Amino acid sequence: MVKNNLDTISSLLKLHGLNGIINDPELNQRTFTTSGCPYIEYSPWMIAYHTEYLNSNTNVAENFTISVLNGHQPCALINITLVKLDSGEFSLLSNASGILPPYLFDSLSRKQKRKIAQKCFDFYLGIAKFFNIRELQFQTTFVSGESEGWFSILQNVGKPQFSQELYCDLSLSTEQYRQAIRDKYKKHIKSGLKLWDVQIVEQVTVEKFSEIQNLHLEVVGFATRSDITWQQLRNAINLKQAFAVTAYDGDKLVGAAIFSYTSKVAVYSMGVYDRTLFDDPVSHVVHFTAIEHMKYLGLKEYHLGSRCHQSEWMMPSDKETQIGYFKEGFMTHSRFKVSFNIQPEIDQ
């Protein structure tokens, strides 16, 4: 881990007029739960997962999850991760991606939200100056009625870049949803349900979970996650913070995916499918079964991920574009993800 930076972050927090408690696990979990925050990116277990993921991939990462206080009561959540690269330089992220806005409680007035958001932005710039970080990438999925204040702050200092995020409305009935998805997927789902034994997994033993790990290793050819991150995913399933969908051909596992969720929103965490069955509808039936289970859980929305058009500014790979096309067939609506690359003023 990055050593001796907690005091520095605490000092910078106070310097920028924010009263907050850093890395208190019980408080952070309570703040996340009571706030009704629908976004998995602020969930304590997901933050821990991404921090471990970064640390297992040669980076040195330290997360700072901050419960911001208004008086004595939490009013916002900050999720930032300081990463020391192999070059010795630092980077600032949220989880393993761009910096997220602070999650602001609905109980705050519009004026209070804007004031806290501005202080958080200045706090991030203060971190960049202290650690000589030459570029900050901010990102947020634009939600009408929620994102305008943060977007306005960023727009004053940078130029927005847009990409497409895909979602599924879980309030639709099964019949309504079948009408919304890509036409050829309907046939794939129907045949997939006949071909494979598809199961929803909400409690999983070490032995059963190892089947998913082994299939992932077989398909990818090398380990992409540490044993600790795999354990975190298994724990999330058993704690009802995630669930898996598996597809078997007899006794052989041919596909599996893990979906994480909050009280309102589910996200696609990982998936793996037997490559010899690439042209068969394994992944189609896994996703459809997962979406039906999300409805059963009473969730409101499923975030499938990025569309990754070839023309988008981040220049996705062919594989990312193909995955995005696959996911697009299950979406009912989309939103813009807005990214800002900002070069803060730092000491040379």
Disulfide bonds with the S-S distance in Angstrom:
none
